[in-house]
Amino acid sequence: MMMPWPYPDFPFTGGGPEPDGADVALASLVAQRLSTDWTTRRQQITVTVQNRVVILAGMVADPETRRVAAELAWDVPGVFDVCNALRLYGGRRARR
């Protein structure tokens, strides 16, 4: 059975419950892991956790850095899933 993403509780909409202590601790661990790795430490990455699902948002330099950030998040014990919403600097822009 496929469970839909709980969109009303998505943290970027401003709705939903406050994060519990486990999610806050998990976000801290993921952010620490990203800040110590030489590939991701100087990137603009925001880490949000909801129900043990890590959401990576922000801007990174290249596709390799985007991939490494997701792998680092997956390697943190307790992570249930990773949503990689990272975008690339100078990404494609809409044509007029």
DASULNOR-V845213 format. One line per field, one symbol per residue. psi: psi as a letter, one per 30 degrees, with the letter a starting at -180 (. if undefined). burial: + if it has 16 or more other ideal C-beta (glycine too) atoms within 10 Angstrom, else -. Layout:
# DASULNOR-V845213
psi = ???
burial = ???
This chain:
# DASULNOR-V845213
psi = kkklkiefgkffffallkkleeeeeeeeeeeeeeffkfeffglikkkkkjhgjkjklakleleeeeeeeeeeeefkkfkelkjjgklkkglklkk.
burial = ------------------+---+--++-+++-++----++--+-+-++++--+++++-++----++-+++-++--+--+--+++-+----------
